[in-house]
């Protein structure tokens, strides 16, 4: 039902399910994200100083940077649009439309329109620590601006359908009374300086009809309400789900996922305890406990640098004040700490992320380096790409409804084709560039051999070679003419060549006829002279 009471009741049910996960999230946050609050409205001091080792913090930063650089680097054209038919994609009008539409979609992610690149990074960090991260995408009607915002885990609640897909999302946050008035106008019983809890519920609209008018017009219903304000109820809807969630490692027993932080937590806990012990051992070595036979020999205040302690030696030179020897084999413990650090780094795919940030590697090196580990990371990356696909689909929907996209070719509509997002990851680009370079090397060898034997060029398909090189180096579609234009130019060139040959043949025939006529005339003159 589309009303306040049903949303609040469902929200409390979703809270009960989520509470089963919050204990793990608390532990992960304490060790790997001390500035995160798991429960909305919870205030606690950020305590980075409670950690004895920061390996996991560096690992989370590396995980975030690796995913960002691998999938959403703003310096790269990290997506392309296409259909399921490669030949249709290669058709020049369709290819040009796909390229321009992709360019407009990527431009809408820039800082002039949205804060996507700023907000997606903390989403990746949350995914590493907690196993899930959420990005909200809202359009500000009339302002020409799209709001992209990373939502804290404390604000997010969701449920799934029978297939395990998110079909309902609730967001819980707090607003001051004056903020509520600025957003929705005057609301009864709202005090400007008081803080109120707000719940937004979004779920699939079971009564959705294309073109319907009213609060249930979209594929998703939306209700803003507050358990603190009975008068607050705002109904609406969305064409697409505005919340995009990454779930790194899904489970059949819970709508919430786990991530690298869950796997690394045992090692992180152990490392913190070991480093605490190392600090204690170092302090004991620097300031050892002293053993004295009588408390009158020396006081704690006497043990200071450059002090002269009288009475701590007998006349025979025997020490009356001896440091307690607590030295043990610390090397074994230090080796164990090193192993824990390596385990934490590997839980966050440290070596894979470093490999992804080495663009100078060839495709063969890239594919041959730790293939087994890359296969382990693949399922998680696929879920990130799936979330980004939903995000791009909504972004194109927003731009299309605003009239910001060029109309597609009529054939696209006739075929009822569907767009899909094609990711241009560093691996894919390396493979394409490697293929293009190998093709160029083959073409160069064929042309060199063609200078010795012209028949060697018979095996070389110039059109196919240029197509592979064009796609491999990522050139713009405008760099190649359409097949129709190519055929016209070749037909015109062939016709011009035929005309040139015909003219040449006509010239030769005229020359031969003239020579024959001249010879006949010369023969006639010769006969006349003889007569």
BAROTI-884398 format. One line per field, with one value per residue (C-alpha): residue number from 1; residue in three letters; chain; x, y, z. Coordinates in Angstrom, 1 decimal, padded with zeros to 4 digits. Layout:
residues N
n: c(NUM_...)
res: c(ALA_...)
chain: c(A_...)
u: c(X_...)
v: c(Y_...)
w: c(Z_...)
//
This chain:
residues 531
n: c(1_2_3_4_5_6_7_8_9_10_11_12_13_14_15_16_17_18_19_20_21_22_23_24_25_26_27_28_29_30_31_32_33_34_35_36_37_38_39_40_41_42_43_44_45_46_47_48_49_50_51_52_53_54_55_56_57_58_59_60_61_62_63_64_65_66_67_68_69_70_71_72_73_74_75_76_77_78_79_80_81_82_83_84_85_86_87_88_89_90_91_92_93_94_95_96_97_98_99_100_101_102_103_104_105_106_107_108_109_110_111_112_113_114_115_116_117_118_119_120_121_122_123_124_125_126_127_128_129_130_131_132_133_134_135_136_137_138_139_140_141_142_143_144_145_146_147_148_149_150_151_152_153_154_155_156_157_158_159_160_161_162_163_164_165_166_167_168_169_170_171_172_173_174_175_176_177_178_179_180_181_182_183_184_185_186_187_188_189_190_191_192_193_194_195_196_197_198_199_200_201_202_203_204_205_206_207_208_209_210_211_212_213_214_215_216_217_218_219_220_221_222_223_224_225_226_227_228_229_230_231_232_233_234_235_236_237_238_239_240_241_242_243_244_245_246_247_248_249_250_251_252_253_254_255_256_257_258_259_260_261_262_263_264_265_266_267_268_269_270_271_272_273_274_275_276_277_278_279_280_281_282_283_284_285_286_287_288_289_290_291_292_293_294_295_296_297_298_299_300_301_302_303_304_305_306_307_308_309_310_311_312_313_314_315_316_317_318_319_320_321_322_323_324_325_326_327_328_329_330_331_332_333_334_335_336_337_338_339_340_341_342_343_344_345_346_347_348_349_350_351_352_353_354_355_356_357_358_359_360_361_362_363_364_365_366_367_368_369_370_371_372_373_374_375_376_377_378_379_380_381_382_383_384_385_386_387_388_389_390_391_392_393_394_395_396_397_398_399_400_401_402_403_404_405_406_407_408_409_410_411_412_413_414_415_416_417_418_419_420_421_422_423_424_425_426_427_428_429_430_431_432_433_434_435_436_437_438_439_440_441_442_443_444_445_446_447_448_449_450_451_452_453_454_455_456_457_458_459_460_461_462_463_464_465_466_467_468_469_470_471_472_473_474_475_476_477_478_479_480_481_482_483_484_485_486_487_488_489_490_491_492_493_494_495_496_497_498_499_500_501_502_503_504_505_506_507_508_509_510_511_512_513_514_515_516_517_518_519_520_521_522_523_524_525_526_527_528_529_530_531)
res: c(UNK_UNK_UNK_UNK_UNK_UNK_UNK_UNK_UNK_UNK_UNK_UNK_UNK_UNK_UNK_UNK_UNK_UNK_UNK_UNK_UNK_UNK_UNK_UNK_UNK_UNK_UNK_UNK_UNK_UNK_UNK_UNK_UNK_UNK_UNK_UNK_UNK_UNK_UNK_UNK_UNK_UNK_UNK_UNK_UNK_UNK_UNK_UNK_UNK_UNK_UNK_UNK_UNK_UNK_UNK_UNK_UNK_UNK_UNK_UNK_UNK_UNK_UNK_UNK_UNK_UNK_UNK_UNK_UNK_UNK_UNK_UNK_UNK_UNK_UNK_UNK_UNK_UNK_UNK_UNK_UNK_UNK_UNK_UNK_UNK_UNK_UNK_UNK_UNK_UNK_UNK_UNK_UNK_UNK_UNK_UNK_UNK_UNK_UNK_UNK_UNK_UNK_UNK_UNK_UNK_UNK_UNK_UNK_UNK_UNK_UNK_UNK_UNK_UNK_UNK_UNK_UNK_UNK_UNK_UNK_UNK_UNK_UNK_UNK_UNK_UNK_UNK_UNK_UNK_UNK_UNK_UNK_UNK_UNK_UNK_UNK_UNK_UNK_UNK_UNK_UNK_UNK_UNK_UNK_UNK_UNK_UNK_UNK_UNK_UNK_UNK_UNK_UNK_UNK_UNK_UNK_UNK_UNK_UNK_UNK_UNK_UNK_UNK_UNK_UNK_UNK_UNK_UNK_UNK_UNK_UNK_UNK_UNK_UNK_UNK_UNK_UNK_UNK_UNK_UNK_UNK_UNK_UNK_UNK_UNK_UNK_UNK_UNK_UNK_UNK_UNK_UNK_UNK_UNK_UNK_UNK_UNK_UNK_UNK_UNK_UNK_UNK_UNK_UNK_UNK_UNK_UNK_UNK_UNK_UNK_UNK_UNK_UNK_UNK_UNK_UNK_UNK_UNK_UNK_UNK_UNK_UNK_UNK_UNK_UNK_UNK_UNK_UNK_UNK_UNK_UNK_UNK_UNK_UNK_UNK_UNK_UNK_UNK_UNK_UNK_UNK_UNK_UNK_UNK_UNK_UNK_UNK_UNK_UNK_UNK_UNK_UNK_UNK_UNK_UNK_UNK_UNK_UNK_UNK_UNK_UNK_UNK_UNK_UNK_UNK_UNK_UNK_UNK_UNK_UNK_UNK_UNK_UNK_UNK_UNK_UNK_UNK_UNK_UNK_UNK_UNK_UNK_UNK_UNK_UNK_UNK_UNK_UNK_UNK_UNK_UNK_UNK_UNK_UNK_UNK_UNK_UNK_UNK_UNK_UNK_UNK_UNK_UNK_UNK_UNK_UNK_UNK_UNK_UNK_UNK_UNK_UNK_UNK_UNK_UNK_UNK_UNK_UNK_UNK_UNK_UNK_UNK_UNK_UNK_UNK_UNK_UNK_UNK_UNK_UNK_UNK_UNK_UNK_UNK_UNK_UNK_UNK_UNK_UNK_UNK_UNK_UNK_UNK_UNK_UNK_UNK_UNK_UNK_UNK_UNK_UNK_UNK_UNK_UNK_UNK_UNK_UNK_UNK_UNK_UNK_UNK_UNK_UNK_UNK_UNK_UNK_UNK_UNK_UNK_UNK_UNK_UNK_UNK_UNK_UNK_UNK_UNK_UNK_UNK_UNK_UNK_UNK_UNK_UNK_UNK_UNK_UNK_UNK_UNK_UNK_UNK_UNK_UNK_UNK_UNK_UNK_UNK_UNK_UNK_UNK_UNK_UNK_UNK_UNK_UNK_UNK_UNK_UNK_UNK_UNK_UNK_UNK_UNK_UNK_UNK_UNK_UNK_UNK_UNK_UNK_UNK_UNK_UNK_UNK_UNK_UNK_UNK_UNK_UNK_UNK_UNK_UNK_UNK_UNK_UNK_UNK_UNK_UNK_UNK_UNK_UNK_UNK_UNK_UNK_UNK_UNK_UNK_UNK_UNK_UNK_UNK_UNK_UNK_UNK_UNK_UNK_UNK_UNK_UNK_UNK_UNK_UNK_UNK_UNK_UNK_UNK_UNK_UNK_UNK_UNK_UNK_UNK_UNK_UNK_UNK_UNK_UNK_UNK_UNK_UNK_UNK_UNK_UNK_UNK_UNK_UNK_UNK_UNK_UNK_UNK_UNK_UNK_UNK_UNK_UNK_UNK_UNK_UNK_UNK_UNK_UNK_UNK_UNK_UNK_UNK_UNK_UNK_UNK_UNK_UNK_UNK_UNK_UNK_UNK_UNK_UNK_UNK_UNK_UNK_UNK_UNK_UNK_UNK_UNK_UNK_UNK_UNK_UNK_UNK_UNK_UNK)
chain: c(A_A_A_A_A_A_A_A_A_A_A_A_A_A_A_A_A_A_A_A_A_A_A_A_A_A_A_A_A_A_A_A_A_A_A_A_A_A_A_A_A_A_A_A_A_A_A_A_A_A_A_A_A_A_A_A_A_A_A_A_A_A_A_A_A_A_A_A_A_A_A_A_A_A_A_A_A_A_A_A_A_A_A_A_A_A_A_A_A_A_A_A_A_A_A_A_A_A_A_A_A_A_A_A_A_A_A_A_A_A_A_A_A_A_A_A_A_A_A_A_A_A_A_A_A_A_A_A_A_A_A_A_A_A_A_A_A_A_A_A_A_A_A_A_A_A_A_A_A_A_A_A_A_A_A_A_A_A_A_A_A_A_A_A_A_A_A_A_A_A_A_A_A_A_A_A_A_A_A_A_A_A_A_A_A_A_A_A_A_A_A_A_A_A_A_A_A_A_A_A_A_A_A_A_A_A_A_A_A_A_A_A_A_A_A_A_A_A_A_A_A_A_A_A_A_A_A_A_A_A_A_A_A_A_A_A_A_A_A_A_A_A_A_A_A_A_A_A_A_A_A_A_A_A_A_A_A_A_A_A_A_A_A_A_A_A_A_A_A_A_A_A_A_A_A_A_A_A_A_A_A_A_A_A_A_A_A_A_A_A_A_A_A_A_A_A_A_A_A_A_A_A_A_A_A_A_A_A_A_A_A_A_A_A_A_A_A_A_A_A_A_A_A_A_A_A_A_A_A_A_A_A_A_A_A_A_A_A_A_A_A_A_A_A_A_A_A_A_A_A_A_A_A_A_A_A_A_A_A_A_A_A_A_A_A_A_A_A_A_A_A_A_A_A_A_A_A_A_A_A_A_A_A_A_A_A_A_A_A_A_A_A_A_A_A_A_A_A_A_A_A_A_A_A_A_A_A_A_A_A_A_A_A_A_A_A_A_A_A_A_A_A_A_A_A_A_A_A_A_A_A_A_A_A_A_A_A_A_A_A_A_A_A_A_A_A_A_A_A_A_A_A_A_A_A_A_A_A_A_A_A_A_A_A_A_A_A_A_A_A_A_A_A_A_A_A_A_A_A_A_A_A_A_A_A_A_A_A_A_A_A_A_A_A_A_A_A_A_A_A_A_A_A_A_A_A_A_A_A_A_A_A_A_A_A_A_A_A_A_A_A_A_A_A_A_A_A_A_A_A_A)
u: c(000.0_001.1_000.7_002.7_001.6_002.4_005.8_006.8_005.6_007.6_010.6_010.6_010.5_013.5_015.3_014.9_016.5_019.3_020.1_021.5_024.3_025.1_027.4_029.7_029.6_030.4_033.6_034.6_034.0_036.1_039.1_038.8_036.6_036.6_034.7_031.7_028.4_026.4_023.2_021.6_021.8_024.5_027.3_030.6_034.1_036.4_039.1_042.0_044.3_042.9_044.7_048.2_048.7_047.3_047.8_044.1_043.5_046.1_044.6_041.1_042.5_044.3_041.1_039.1_041.7_042.1_038.4_038.1_041.0_039.9_036.2_035.4_038.6_037.5_040.7_039.4_036.4_035.4_032.2_030.7_027.1_026.0_023.4_023.5_024.2_027.8_027.1_024.4_026.7_029.3_026.8_028.0_024.8_024.3_028.0_028.0_024.8_026.2_029.4_027.7_025.2_028.0_029.9_026.9_026.4_030.0_029.9_026.9_029.2_031.6_031.9_029.9_026.8_027.2_029.6_029.7_033.5_033.7_030.9_031.7_035.0_033.5_031.0_033.9_035.5_032.2_032.1_035.5_034.9_031.2_030.6_028.1_027.9_025.1_025.0_021.9_021.0_018.4_017.6_016.8_014.0_014.3_018.0_019.7_021.6_021.8_022.7_024.9_025.5_027.2_024.8_026.2_025.5_023.6_020.9_020.3_017.8_016.7_014.8_014.9_012.5_012.2_015.2_017.5_017.3_016.7_013.1_012.5_014.9_014.3_016.5_016.4_018.0_017.5_016.5_016.1_012.7_013.8_015.3_011.9_010.2_012.7_012.2_008.4_007.1_005.1_004.4_002.2_003.9_007.4_009.9_012.8_015.6_014.4_015.7_013.2_013.7_012.7_012.0_011.8_010.4_010.9_009.5_008.4_005.0_002.7_000.1_002.5_000.9_003.0_001.9_-000.1_-000.7_-000.5_001.8_002.1_003.1_006.6_007.9_008.7_006.5_008.0_006.8_008.5_007.2_008.3_007.6_007.9_005.4_002.1_001.4_004.4_003.5_004.7_003.9_005.7_007.4_010.4_010.9_014.0_015.2_017.3_019.4_022.3_023.8_027.0_026.8_030.2_029.5_025.8_024.4_021.3_020.6_020.5_019.7_023.0_026.4_029.8_033.1_036.9_036.6_034.7_037.4_040.3_038.8_040.3_043.8_043.3_042.3_045.3_047.6_046.4_047.0_050.4_051.5_050.3_052.5_055.4_055.0_054.9_058.0_059.8_058.8_060.0_063.3_063.7_062.5_063.0_061.6_064.3_064.8_066.0_066.5_065.2_062.9_065.3_067.9_066.2_062.8_061.2_061.8_065.6_065.7_066.3_068.9_072.4_071.5_074.0_072.4_074.2_073.9_073.1_076.5_078.1_081.7_082.5_080.8_077.7_074.7_071.8_069.6_069.2_066.9_064.3_065.1_061.9_063.6_062.2_062.4_060.6_061.6_059.1_056.3_057.6_057.4_053.8_052.9_054.4_052.2_049.1_049.9_050.2_046.9_045.1_046.5_045.5_042.0_041.7_043.3_046.4_048.6_045.8_045.1_048.8_048.8_045.7_047.6_050.4_049.3_052.8_052.2_051.5_048.3_050.2_051.9_048.6_046.7_049.6_050.1_048.2_045.3_043.9_043.7_042.0_039.4_038.7_038.2_036.0_032.6_032.9_033.9_030.9_028.6_030.2_029.7_026.1_025.5_027.2_025.0_021.9_023.3_024.1_020.7_019.0_021.4_020.5_016.8_017.1_019.0_016.5_013.5_015.2_015.7_019.5_020.2_020.1_017.3_018.4_018.4_014.9_016.3_017.0_013.4_012.2_014.3_013.2_016.9_018.1_021.2_023.8_026.9_030.2_033.0_036.4_038.6_042.4_042.5_040.0_041.9_045.3_043.8_042.4_045.6_047.7_045.4_045.7_049.5_049.7_047.5_049.7_052.8_051.2_050.2_053.7_055.2_052.7_053.6_057.3_056.9_054.6_057.6_059.3_056.2_053.0_051.0_051.7_049.3_046.5_046.1_045.8_042.2_042.7_039.2_039.4_042.8_041.7_038.6_040.7_043.2_040.4_038.6_041.8_043.1_039.7_039.5_036.2_033.6_034.0_037.5_036.0_033.5_030.3_030.1_027.7_030.0_032.9_031.0_030.0_033.6_034.9_032.2_033.0_036.7_036.0_033.9_036.5_039.1_036.9_036.4_040.1_040.7_038.0_039.5_042.9_041.6_039.8_042.9_044.9_042.3_042.2_046.0_046.0_043.4_045.3_048.5_046.6_045.0_048.4_050.0_047.2_047.6_051.4_050.9_048.4_050.9_053.6_051.6_050.7_054.4_055.1_052.4)
v: c(000.0_003.5_005.2_006.3_003.6_000.7_002.1_002.5_-001.0_-002.5_-000.4_-001.8_-005.3_-004.5_-003.1_-006.4_-008.3_-005.7_-005.9_-009.4_-007.9_-004.8_-006.6_-007.6_-004.2_-002.6_-004.8_-004.0_-000.3_-000.2_-001.8_-000.6_002.5_004.2_007.2_005.2_005.0_001.9_003.1_006.3_009.1_007.4_009.8_008.5_009.9_008.8_006.7_006.0_006.3_003.0_001.1_-000.3_-001.0_000.6_-002.2_-002.7_001.1_001.1_-002.1_-000.5_002.6_000.4_-001.6_001.6_003.1_-000.2_-000.6_003.1_002.9_-000.4_000.4_004.2_006.1_009.6_009.8_006.9_006.2_003.4_002.3_002.0_001.3_-001.5_-004.0_-007.8_-007.7_-006.9_-006.4_-003.9_-002.1_-001.8_-000.3_003.3_005.2_003.0_003.2_007.0_007.2_004.8_006.8_010.2_008.8_007.3_010.6_012.5_009.9_010.2_014.0_014.0_012.3_015.3_017.8_020.5_018.3_015.9_014.7_011.1_010.6_012.1_009.9_006.6_006.2_005.9_003.5_001.2_001.7_000.6_-002.4_-003.4_-002.9_-004.0_-005.9_-003.4_000.2_002.4_005.3_007.4_009.2_012.0_014.6_018.1_019.1_022.6_023.0_021.0_019.1_015.5_014.7_011.6_010.8_007.9_006.9_005.8_002.2_003.5_005.0_001.9_-000.9_-003.2_-006.4_-008.8_-010.7_-014.5_-014.3_-012.5_-009.1_-005.9_-004.9_-002.6_000.0_002.2_005.2_006.5_009.9_013.0_016.6_019.7_021.2_024.2_021.8_020.0_023.3_024.2_020.9_020.4_023.7_024.1_020.9_020.9_020.7_021.1_023.0_024.6_023.5_020.0_017.0_014.6_011.1_010.7_007.5_007.1_003.9_002.9_-000.4_-001.9_-000.6_-003.7_-001.5_000.2_001.1_002.9_006.5_006.5_009.8_010.2_009.2_005.6_006.6_005.0_001.5_002.3_003.9_006.3_007.6_010.1_009.9_010.3_008.3_011.6_013.5_012.1_015.0_014.3_012.1_012.8_010.4_010.0_007.6_006.8_005.5_003.6_002.6_005.6_003.6_001.5_-001.0_-003.2_-006.5_-008.0_-011.6_-012.4_-015.0_-017.1_-016.6_-012.8_-009.9_-008.3_-009.4_-009.8_-008.4_-008.5_-006.8_-009.8_-012.2_-010.1_-009.2_-012.2_-011.3_-007.6_-008.4_-010.7_-008.1_-005.4_-007.6_-008.7_-005.1_-004.1_-006.8_-005.6_-002.1_-003.4_-005.5_-002.5_-000.4_-003.0_-003.2_000.6_000.9_-002.5_-003.5_-003.2_-005.9_-004.6_-006.5_-003.5_-000.7_001.6_001.2_003.2_004.8_005.0_008.7_008.0_006.1_008.9_009.5_010.6_009.9_008.5_005.8_005.4_002.2_000.0_-001.9_-003.6_-003.1_-006.3_-005.0_-007.0_-005.4_-004.7_-003.3_-005.7_-005.2_-008.0_-009.9_-010.6_-010.9_-013.7_-014.7_-011.7_-012.7_-015.4_-013.0_-010.4_-013.1_-013.9_-010.2_-010.1_-013.1_-011.4_-008.2_-010.3_-012.1_-008.7_-007.3_-010.4_-010.3_-006.9_-008.1_-006.0_-007.7_-007.7_-004.0_-003.2_-005.2_-003.4_-000.1_-001.1_-000.1_-000.7_-004.5_-006.3_-008.3_-011.6_-010.5_-009.2_-012.4_-014.7_-012.9_-014.6_-015.9_-017.9_-014.9_-012.8_-015.6_-015.3_-011.5_-011.8_-012.5_-009.4_-007.2_-008.5_-007.4_-003.9_-003.8_-004.9_-002.0_000.4_-000.9_000.0_003.4_004.1_002.9_005.4_008.2_007.7_007.5_010.9_012.4_011.0_012.4_015.8_015.7_015.6_012.5_012.4_010.3_006.8_005.5_004.3_000.8_000.7_001.3_-001.1_-003.9_-003.1_-003.4_-003.1_-001.2_-002.8_-001.4_-002.6_-002.0_-000.8_-002.1_-001.9_-005.6_-005.3_-002.3_-004.1_-007.1_-004.8_-002.8_-006.0_-007.4_-004.1_-004.1_-007.8_-007.0_-004.1_-006.3_-008.9_-006.2_-004.8_-008.2_-008.8_-005.5_-006.1_-009.6_-008.0_-006.1_-009.4_-011.3_-009.3_-012.4_-012.1_-009.1_-011.4_-012.7_-009.3_-007.9_-004.2_-003.4_-006.0_-004.8_-001.2_-002.2_-004.2_-001.3_001.3_-000.7_-001.7_001.8_003.2_005.8_007.8_006.4_009.5_008.4_005.7_006.3_004.3_001.2_003.0_005.9_003.6_001.7_005.0_006.2_002.9_002.8_006.4_005.5_002.4_004.4_007.0_004.3_002.8_006.2_006.8_003.4_004.0_007.4_005.9_003.1_005.7_007.8_004.8_003.8_007.4_007.4_004.0_005.2_008.4_006.5_004.1_007.0_008.7_005.6_005.1_008.7_008.3_005.1_006.9_009.7_007.3_005.6_008.9_009.8_006.5_007.1)
w: c(000.0_-000.7_002.7_005.7_008.2_005.9_005.1_008.8_009.7_006.8_007.8_011.3_009.9_007.7_010.7_012.5_009.7_009.4_013.1_012.6_010.5_012.6_015.0_012.2_010.7_014.1_014.4_010.8_011.3_014.5_012.8_009.2_009.1_012.5_011.1_010.0_011.9_011.4_012.9_011.7_014.2_016.1_017.2_018.3_018.3_015.5_017.2_014.8_017.8_019.2_016.4_016.8_013.1_009.9_007.4_006.9_006.3_003.6_002.1_002.0_000.3_-002.2_-002.9_-003.4_-005.8_-007.7_-008.4_-009.3_-011.7_-013.2_-013.8_-013.5_-014.2_-015.5_-017.6_-019.7_-021.9_-019.5_-021.1_-024.6_-025.5_-027.9_-028.8_-028.9_-032.6_-033.4_-037.1_-036.2_-033.9_-036.7_-039.1_-039.5_-038.6_-035.5_-034.6_-034.7_-032.6_-030.0_-029.8_-029.4_-026.9_-024.8_-025.0_-023.7_-020.9_-019.8_-019.9_-017.6_-014.9_-015.0_-012.2_-014.1_-013.9_-011.0_-008.3_-009.5_-009.4_-006.0_-004.6_-006.2_-004.4_-000.9_-002.3_-003.3_000.2_001.9_-000.4_000.7_004.4_004.8_001.6_000.2_-000.8_-002.2_-004.6_-004.9_-008.2_-008.2_-010.8_-009.8_-012.1_-013.5_-012.4_-015.1_-012.4_-011.3_-007.7_-007.1_-003.5_-001.6_001.1_004.5_005.4_008.5_006.2_004.0_004.4_001.6_000.9_-002.0_-004.2_-004.7_-007.1_-004.6_-006.4_-004.5_-005.1_-002.1_-000.7_002.4_003.4_006.9_007.7_009.9_009.1_011.1_011.1_009.0_006.4_006.2_005.6_002.9_001.1_001.4_002.7_005.9_007.8_010.8_014.3_012.9_015.1_013.2_015.6_016.4_014.6_013.0_011.6_007.9_006.1_002.3_001.0_-002.6_-004.1_-007.3_-008.4_-008.9_-010.7_-013.1_-016.4_-019.1_-019.4_-016.2_-014.4_-010.6_-007.8_-009.0_-012.6_-012.4_-012.2_-008.6_-005.9_-003.4_000.0_002.3_005.9_009.5_012.6_014.5_012.3_011.5_009.1_006.9_003.9_000.4_-002.4_-005.7_-008.0_-010.2_-013.7_-012.4_-009.0_-007.8_-005.4_-006.9_-004.5_-004.8_-003.0_-003.2_-002.0_-001.9_000.5_000.3_004.0_004.1_001.8_002.9_001.6_003.0_001.7_002.0_005.4_006.9_005.6_006.9_010.3_012.2_010.8_011.6_015.2_015.6_014.1_016.5_019.5_018.3_017.6_021.0_022.5_020.4_021.7_025.3_024.7_023.2_026.2_028.6_026.7_026.9_030.5_032.1_035.5_038.2_040.9_044.3_047.6_049.6_048.8_050.5_047.8_045.1_044.2_040.9_040.8_041.0_037.8_035.3_032.6_033.8_037.5_040.0_042.2_045.4_047.4_044.4_044.7_047.6_048.5_046.6_043.5_043.6_042.1_044.4_041.5_038.6_035.5_035.0_031.9_030.0_026.5_024.4_020.7_019.2_015.7_015.6_016.6_014.1_011.3_012.4_012.1_008.6_007.7_009.1_007.0_003.9_004.6_005.1_001.9_-000.1_001.4_-000.2_-003.5_-003.0_-005.6_-008.2_-007.7_-008.2_-011.3_-012.7_-012.2_-014.5_-018.0_-019.4_-019.1_-022.3_-022.6_-022.4_-019.2_-017.8_-018.5_-017.3_-014.0_-011.1_-013.3_-010.5_-008.2_-010.9_-011.3_-007.6_-007.9_-011.0_-009.4_-007.2_-010.2_-012.1_-009.4_-009.4_-013.2_-012.8_-010.3_-012.7_-015.6_-013.7_-012.8_-016.5_-017.6_-015.2_-016.3_-019.9_-019.0_-017.2_-020.2_-022.7_-020.8_-020.7_-024.5_-024.1_-026.3_-030.1_-031.7_-032.6_-036.2_-037.3_-037.7_-033.9_-033.1_-035.8_-034.4_-030.8_-030.0_-026.4_-025.3_-023.1_-021.4_-022.6_-020.2_-021.5_-018.7_-018.9_-019.7_-022.6_-024.0_-023.7_-025.6_-028.3_-028.7_-028.8_-031.5_-033.5_-033.3_-034.3_-037.3_-038.3_-038.1_-040.3_-042.8_-042.9_-043.5_-046.3_-048.0_-047.7_-049.3_-051.9_-053.2_-053.9_-055.1_-055.8_-055.2_-051.4_-051.2_-052.4_-048.8_-047.2_-046.6_-046.5_-045.2_-042.5_-041.4_-041.1_-039.2_-036.6_-036.2_-035.9_-033.1_-031.4_-031.0_-030.0_-032.8_-033.2_-035.6_-037.8_-038.7_-041.0_-043.8_-043.9_-046.1_-048.4_-048.8_-049.4_-052.1_-053.8_-053.8_-055.2_-057.8_-058.9_-059.0_-061.0_-063.4_-063.8_-064.5_-067.1_-068.7_-068.7_-070.3_-072.9_-073.7_-073.9_-076.2_-078.3_-078.6_-079.7_-082.3_-083.7_-083.8_-085.6_-088.0_-088.7_-089.3_-091.6_-093.5_-093.8_-095.1_-097.6_-098.8_-099.0_-101.1_-103.5_-104.0_-104.7_-107.4_-109.0_-109.3_-110.9_-113.5)
//
